[in-house]
């Protein structure tokens, strides 16, 4: 039971860091163009000669 004293704060800290990272990605427009990256992989724009 003594290990819970360490595990609960670590779990809360990691979840808080994950939440902050998610909001950072939302504010930096990381989720705006979801189709563009998928299409960029499938279609090659450069012509090879």
C-alpha positions as CSV (number, residue, x, y, z in Angstrom):
1,X,0.0,0.0,0.0
2,X,3.0,2.3,0.5
3,X,3.6,2.2,-3.3
4,X,0.3,3.9,-4.0
5,X,1.7,7.1,-2.3
6,X,4.2,7.2,-5.3
7,X,2.1,5.8,-8.1
8,X,-1.0,8.1,-7.7
9,X,1.0,11.4,-8.0
10,X,3.0,10.0,-10.9
11,X,-0.2,8.9,-12.7
12,X,-1.7,12.3,-12.1
13,X,1.4,14.1,-13.3
14,X,1.6,12.0,-16.5
15,X,-2.1,12.6,-17.3
16,X,-1.7,16.3,-16.7
17,X,1.3,16.4,-19.1
18,X,-0.7,14.5,-21.7
19,X,-3.7,16.9,-21.3
20,X,-1.4,19.9,-21.6
21,X,0.2,18.4,-24.7
22,X,-3.2,17.8,-26.3
23,X,-4.3,21.4,-25.8
24,X,-0.9,22.6,-27.2
25,X,-1.5,20.6,-30.4
26,X,-5.0,22.0,-30.6
27,X,-3.7,25.6,-30.3
28,X,-1.0,25.0,-32.9
29,X,-3.5,23.7,-35.5
30,X,-2.1,20.2,-35.7
31,X,-5.5,18.7,-36.5
32,X,-6.6,21.1,-39.3
33,X,-5.7,19.1,-42.4
34,X,-6.1,15.4,-41.8
35,X,-6.7,14.5,-45.4
36,X,-3.7,16.4,-46.8
37,X,-1.1,14.1,-45.3
38,X,-2.9,11.0,-46.4
39,X,-3.1,12.2,-50.0
40,X,0.5,13.4,-50.0
41,X,1.7,9.9,-49.3
42,X,-0.5,8.3,-52.0
43,X,0.2,10.7,-54.9
44,X,3.7,11.6,-56.0
45,X,4.0,15.2,-57.3
46,X,7.5,15.0,-58.7
47,X,8.0,13.7,-62.2
48,X,10.8,11.2,-62.6
49,X,12.6,11.1,-66.0
